[in-house]
């Protein structure tokens, strides 16, 4: 299935929800670094969940969050026009509703 990206490139849509995309201004090196950190942290979450270690799980989840903030998917928005962050909002209740309705197949 093709990823549906909003016309301004800020979000992609999954099951009717907007999810913030990574900051396109990141260099390839920065993006690769944060993606590697994210994948490592996700593996740590899986391992901590398997072991039942609550402290390790909390640390791993913090690492996931830090990588996502680094990528620009969480934390302060990476755009500068003052538009609000609609991450995790339903697309049908957003300014993208008309675009989403017209693009649906």
Backbone as a chain_set.jsonl record, in Angstrom:
{"seq": "XXXXXXXXXXXXXXXXXXXXXXXXXXXXXXXXXXXXXXXXXXXXXXXXXXXXXXXXXXXXXXXXXXXXXXXXXXXXXXXXXXXXXXXXXXXXXXXXXXXXXXXXX", "coords": {"N": [[0.828, -1.176, 0.0], [0.55, 2.198, -0.835], [2.156, 4.904, 0.766], [0.38, 7.559, 2.132], [0.901, 10.839, 1.893], [0.589, 14.065, 3.233], [-0.177, 17.077, 1.358], [1.621, 19.143, 2.062], [3.738, 17.748, 3.046], [4.147, 17.243, 5.734], [2.916, 15.239, 7.238], [2.017, 11.722, 7.308], [-0.595, 9.409, 6.548], [-2.182, 6.972, 8.45], [-4.515, 4.534, 8.863], [-6.506, 6.516, 9.021], [-5.4, 8.449, 10.677], [-3.201, 11.189, 11.348], [0.3, 11.243, 11.153], [3.301, 12.575, 12.193], [5.94, 13.344, 9.968], [9.475, 12.749, 9.483], [11.915, 15.338, 9.899], [12.64, 17.036, 7.012], [14.852, 18.606, 6.64], [16.997, 17.505, 7.89], [20.303, 16.274, 7.624], [21.558, 13.591, 5.572], [23.297, 12.031, 7.063], [22.628, 12.737, 9.715], [19.97, 11.87, 9.793], [20.289, 9.093, 9.292], [21.758, 8.396, 11.596], [19.875, 8.896, 13.687], [17.858, 7.119, 12.908], [19.172, 4.659, 13.162], [19.563, 4.722, 15.955], [16.896, 4.696, 16.76], [15.983, 2.185, 15.821], [17.629, 0.487, 17.327], [16.746, 1.158, 19.898], [14.097, 0.308, 19.739], [14.487, -2.438, 19.505], [15.525, -2.852, 22.039], [13.276, -2.243, 23.575], [11.628, -4.387, 22.882], [13.164, -6.528, 23.898], [13.189, -5.898, 26.625], [10.492, -6.078, 27.211], [10.081, -8.783, 26.782], [11.65, -9.856, 28.806], [10.467, -8.84, 31.028], [11.441, -6.788, 32.542], [10.901, -3.937, 34.11], [12.302, -1.541, 34.607], [14.285, -1.526, 32.631], [12.605, -1.447, 30.428], [11.434, 1.076, 30.686], [13.698, 2.693, 30.3], [14.357, 1.977, 27.678], [12.098, 2.836, 26.284], [12.347, 5.573, 26.702], [14.596, 6.007, 25.162], [13.592, 5.433, 22.609], [11.801, 7.561, 22.378], [13.6, 9.743, 22.468], [15.05, 9.358, 20.084], [13.0, 9.693, 18.217], [12.314, 12.347, 18.697], [14.706, 13.51, 17.879], [14.582, 12.926, 15.156], [12.507, 14.538, 14.497], [9.927, 13.721, 14.575], [8.542, 13.811, 16.897], [8.151, 16.101, 19.676], [9.217, 19.548, 19.425], [7.82, 21.191, 16.577], [9.058, 20.983, 13.192], [8.563, 22.749, 11.172], [8.174, 26.212, 10.199], [6.08, 28.003, 9.965], [4.184, 28.499, 11.864], [1.997, 26.819, 11.986], [-0.19, 24.536, 13.664], [0.656, 21.513, 15.529], [-0.54, 18.547, 14.409], [-0.211, 15.918, 14.962], [-1.173, 12.591, 15.345], [-3.841, 13.239, 15.278], [-7.167, 12.76, 14.027], [-7.54, 12.563, 10.589], [-9.863, 13.308, 9.319], [-10.902, 15.265, 10.935], [-9.357, 17.458, 10.579], [-7.47, 20.155, 8.974], [-6.78, 18.851, 6.662], [-8.825, 17.318, 5.755], [-10.494, 17.658, 3.422], [-8.611, 17.239, 1.362], [-7.885, 14.582, 1.973], [-10.322, 13.239, 1.643], [-10.738, 13.638, -1.098], [-8.616, 12.278, -2.182], [-8.9, 9.648, -1.489], [-9.104, 6.212, -2.311]], "CA": [[0.0, 0.0, 0.0], [1.326, 3.423, -0.959], [2.05, 5.836, 1.88], [-0.343, 8.775, 1.788], [1.569, 11.979, 2.511], [-0.155, 15.312, 3.04], [0.434, 17.916, 0.314], [2.737, 19.936, 2.577], [4.81, 16.845, 3.428], [4.349, 17.196, 7.185], [2.326, 14.051, 7.843], [1.494, 10.627, 6.506], [-1.855, 8.958, 7.121], [-2.33, 5.54, 8.714], [-5.82, 4.237, 9.446], [-7.255, 7.734, 9.262], [-4.709, 9.359, 11.606], [-2.007, 11.894, 10.876], [1.539, 10.96, 11.881], [4.323, 13.515, 11.738], [7.092, 12.791, 9.261], [10.785, 13.234, 9.91], [12.324, 16.65, 9.407], [13.362, 16.88, 5.745], [16.07, 19.411, 6.657], [18.107, 16.738, 8.463], [21.249, 15.726, 6.651], [21.471, 12.133, 5.464], [24.057, 11.477, 8.178], [21.826, 12.899, 10.93], [18.806, 10.982, 9.688], [20.767, 7.721, 9.475], [22.119, 8.244, 13.015], [18.661, 8.782, 14.494], [17.156, 5.889, 12.533], [19.9, 3.563, 13.825], [19.239, 4.803, 17.381], [15.498, 4.287, 16.911], [15.881, 0.731, 15.649], [18.26, -0.119, 18.494], [15.852, 1.365, 21.039], [12.929, -0.57, 19.563], [14.922, -3.791, 19.867], [15.645, -2.856, 23.499], [11.905, -2.321, 24.104], [11.18, -5.775, 22.699], [13.895, -7.38, 24.838], [12.73, -5.585, 27.985], [9.146, -6.628, 27.356], [10.225, -10.237, 26.89], [12.244, -10.204, 30.101], [9.628, -8.34, 32.116], [12.225, -5.826, 33.318], [10.219, -2.646, 34.008], [13.281, -0.451, 34.563], [14.876, -1.533, 31.289], [11.563, -1.032, 29.506], [11.32, 2.536, 30.794], [14.884, 3.266, 29.648], [14.257, 1.731, 26.241], [11.066, 3.732, 25.757], [12.944, 6.92, 26.675], [15.509, 6.039, 24.017], [12.739, 5.547, 21.426], [11.311, 8.94, 22.345], [14.721, 10.633, 22.133], [15.347, 9.205, 18.656], [11.898, 10.293, 17.462], [12.483, 13.804, 18.819], [15.824, 13.839, 17.003], [14.102, 12.862, 13.771], [11.481, 15.56, 14.29], [8.61, 13.095, 14.579], [7.956, 14.231, 18.169], [8.776, 17.305, 20.201], [8.902, 20.777, 18.69], [7.622, 21.001, 15.137], [10.201, 21.397, 12.382], [8.182, 23.794, 10.226], [8.332, 27.537, 10.809], [4.994, 28.917, 9.613], [3.264, 28.654, 12.983], [0.896, 25.855, 11.922], [-0.181, 23.655, 14.839], [1.023, 20.119, 15.37], [-1.737, 17.705, 14.361], [0.223, 14.544, 15.092], [-2.119, 11.641, 15.923], [-5.227, 13.681, 15.1], [-7.887, 12.126, 12.924], [-7.439, 13.4, 9.399], [-11.195, 13.823, 8.977], [-11.161, 16.42, 11.79], [-8.205, 18.343, 10.418], [-7.482, 20.936, 7.736], [-6.482, 17.968, 5.539], [-10.005, 16.475, 5.504], [-10.9, 17.722, 2.01], [-7.579, 16.552, 0.589], [-7.976, 13.145, 2.247], [-11.547, 12.743, 1.006], [-10.591, 13.64, -2.553], [-7.536, 11.358, -2.556], [-9.238, 8.275, -1.113], [-9.414, 5.292, -3.417]], "C": [[0.882, 1.253, 0.0], [1.082, 4.335, 0.244], [1.369, 7.117, 1.413], [0.258, 9.919, 2.585], [0.766, 13.236, 2.212], [0.566, 16.194, 2.022], [1.625, 18.745, 0.797], [3.893, 19.078, 3.077], [5.037, 16.7, 4.913], [3.906, 15.887, 7.818], [2.121, 12.944, 6.811], [0.277, 10.105, 7.253], [-1.846, 7.441, 7.253], [-3.647, 5.344, 9.45], [-6.553, 5.501, 9.881], [-6.633, 8.713, 10.238], [-3.48, 9.961, 10.946], [-0.827, 11.538, 11.773], [2.625, 11.855, 11.308], [5.488, 12.789, 11.085], [8.38, 13.374, 9.822], [11.087, 14.576, 9.246], [13.131, 16.486, 8.116], [14.654, 17.692, 5.69], [17.248, 18.675, 7.294], [19.025, 16.264, 7.349], [21.072, 14.207, 6.621], [22.186, 11.468, 6.638], [23.26, 11.57, 9.483], [20.649, 11.928, 10.922], [19.219, 9.533, 9.93], [21.111, 7.44, 10.941], [20.876, 8.038, 13.863], [17.865, 7.522, 14.155], [17.842, 4.686, 13.176], [19.577, 3.531, 15.319], [17.805, 4.323, 17.64], [15.36, 2.774, 16.807], [16.503, -0.009, 16.839], [17.352, -0.005, 19.717], [14.615, 0.482, 20.928], [13.282, -2.024, 19.883], [15.04, -3.919, 21.387], [14.269, -2.917, 24.165], [11.426, -3.766, 24.024], [11.858, -6.703, 23.714], [13.41, -7.146, 26.267], [11.332, -6.132, 28.221], [9.197, -8.144, 27.523], [10.738, -10.65, 28.262], [11.387, -9.755, 31.277], [10.327, -7.328, 32.996], [11.643, -4.418, 33.122], [11.196, -1.478, 33.905], [13.922, -0.367, 33.181], [13.859, -1.087, 30.243], [11.409, 0.49, 29.514], [12.494, 3.222, 30.1], [14.799, 3.123, 28.132], [13.216, 2.653, 25.618], [11.548, 5.175, 25.723], [13.869, 7.069, 25.472], [14.729, 6.132, 22.703], [12.266, 6.989, 21.284], [12.418, 9.904, 21.922], [15.058, 10.551, 20.644], [14.26, 9.855, 17.812], [11.935, 11.822, 17.554], [13.616, 14.256, 17.903], [15.433, 13.849, 15.532], [13.09, 13.959, 13.457], [10.077, 15.005, 14.274], [7.839, 13.405, 15.857], [8.666, 15.491, 18.615], [8.392, 18.522, 19.389], [8.76, 20.505, 17.187], [8.821, 21.536, 14.371], [9.832, 22.45, 11.352], [8.116, 25.121, 10.952], [7.189, 28.5, 10.526], [3.946, 29.09, 10.712], [2.084, 27.698, 12.969], [0.976, 24.909, 13.122], [0.267, 22.242, 14.495], [-0.248, 19.279, 15.447], [-1.396, 16.22, 14.461], [-0.806, 13.738, 15.884], [-3.575, 12.094, 15.861], [-5.874, 12.89, 13.965], [-7.874, 13.08, 11.743], [-8.789, 14.02, 9.045], [-11.572, 15.052, 9.802], [-10.049, 17.461, 11.685], [-8.355, 19.189, 9.156], [-7.195, 20.096, 6.485], [-7.688, 17.122, 5.121], [-10.421, 16.494, 4.037], [-9.894, 17.007, 1.118], [-7.718, 15.035, 0.747], [-9.195, 12.546, 1.56], [-11.421, 12.667, -0.493], [-9.55, 12.651, -3.041], [-7.878, 9.901, -2.289], [-9.587, 7.444, -2.332], [-10.168, 4.105, -2.894]], "O": [[1.848, 1.338, 0.758], [-0.055, 4.512, 0.682], [1.757, 7.69, 0.395], [0.137, 9.963, 3.809], [0.32, 13.449, 1.084], [1.778, 16.075, 1.843], [2.54, 19.02, 0.022], [4.923, 19.612, 3.489], [6.024, 16.091, 5.325], [4.466, 15.47, 8.832], [2.06, 13.196, 5.608], [0.136, 10.333, 8.454], [-1.544, 6.72, 6.302], [-3.867, 5.912, 10.52], [-7.141, 5.554, 10.961], [-7.263, 9.708, 10.597], [-2.818, 9.341, 10.114], [-0.943, 11.534, 12.998], [2.843, 11.891, 10.097], [5.96, 11.764, 11.576], [8.364, 14.37, 10.545], [10.573, 14.89, 8.173], [14.193, 15.863, 8.127], [15.469, 17.49, 4.789], [18.377, 19.163, 7.246], [18.571, 15.9, 6.264], [20.502, 13.621, 7.541], [21.723, 10.447, 7.148], [23.213, 10.616, 10.26], [20.372, 11.254, 11.915], [18.566, 8.823, 10.694], [20.791, 6.372, 11.463], [20.822, 7.111, 14.672], [17.258, 6.923, 15.043], [17.168, 3.788, 13.681], [19.345, 2.465, 15.889], [17.543, 3.63, 18.623], [14.685, 2.155, 17.629], [15.962, -1.014, 17.299], [17.206, -0.96, 20.479], [14.139, -0.039, 21.937], [12.475, -2.752, 20.461], [14.702, -4.956, 21.958], [14.108, -3.565, 25.198], [10.881, -4.301, 24.989], [11.206, -7.558, 24.314], [13.242, -8.097, 27.031], [11.025, -6.6, 29.317], [8.445, -8.715, 28.313], [10.316, -11.666, 28.814], [11.563, -10.237, 32.396], [9.852, -7.035, 34.093], [11.869, -3.788, 32.089], [10.932, -0.52, 33.179], [14.084, 0.72, 32.626], [14.22, -0.419, 29.274], [11.27, 1.11, 28.46], [12.311, 4.214, 29.395], [15.135, 4.05, 27.395], [13.437, 3.193, 24.534], [11.196, 5.923, 24.811], [13.918, 8.125, 24.841], [15.152, 6.83, 21.783], [12.326, 7.567, 20.198], [12.185, 10.79, 21.099], [15.323, 11.575, 20.014], [14.557, 10.497, 16.805], [11.619, 12.508, 16.582], [13.495, 15.276, 17.225], [15.903, 14.686, 14.761], [12.844, 14.271, 12.292], [9.126, 15.733, 13.99], [6.615, 13.275, 15.891], [9.658, 15.905, 18.014], [7.35, 18.528, 18.733], [9.49, 19.695, 16.615], [9.519, 22.434, 14.843], [10.725, 23.001, 10.707], [8.012, 25.16, 12.178], [7.306, 29.692, 10.813], [2.933, 29.758, 10.504], [1.242, 27.761, 13.864], [2.066, 24.527, 13.547], [0.258, 21.831, 13.335], [-0.952, 19.309, 16.457], [-2.2, 15.366, 14.087], [-1.25, 14.154, 16.955], [-4.455, 11.387, 16.35], [-5.191, 12.415, 13.058], [-8.166, 14.267, 11.889], [-8.845, 15.136, 8.527], [-12.466, 15.804, 9.414], [-9.836, 18.248, 12.607], [-9.267, 18.963, 8.36], [-7.354, 20.585, 5.366], [-7.573, 16.292, 4.219], [-10.677, 15.435, 3.464], [-10.278, 16.255, 0.221], [-7.673, 14.297, -0.237], [-9.113, 11.472, 0.964], [-11.938, 11.736, -1.111], [-9.594, 12.228, -4.195], [-7.213, 9.007, -2.812], [-10.266, 7.901, -3.252], [-10.524, 3.212, -3.663]]}, "num_chains": 1, "name": "protein.A"}
